């Protein structure tokens, strides 16, 4: 990922997209490139969109290969990401440390 701020920038862009409007990584890249330093490349944006397309996050919905439409609202996605981070932290701290 080009920077820690890329995910937040992508979520900001998606919040401005009309419901059910389709877009691809290039569309998002044009919008986030000026706001993120260092500037991300298309691969970085595609990685974020693939993450957001995971069913547990639902931030975007894949329409076809690397083409998406909006999914859940950014606030919902952020809540889901925070919960996922908490679970990963707990599993890492409690279970995996003892096993490996």
Secondary structure, 3 states (H helix, E strand, C coil): CCCCCHHHHHHHHHHCCCCCCEEEHHHHHHHHHHHCCCCCCHHHHHHHHHHHCCCCCCCEEEEECCEEEECCCHHHHHHHHHHHHHHHHHHHHHHHHHHC
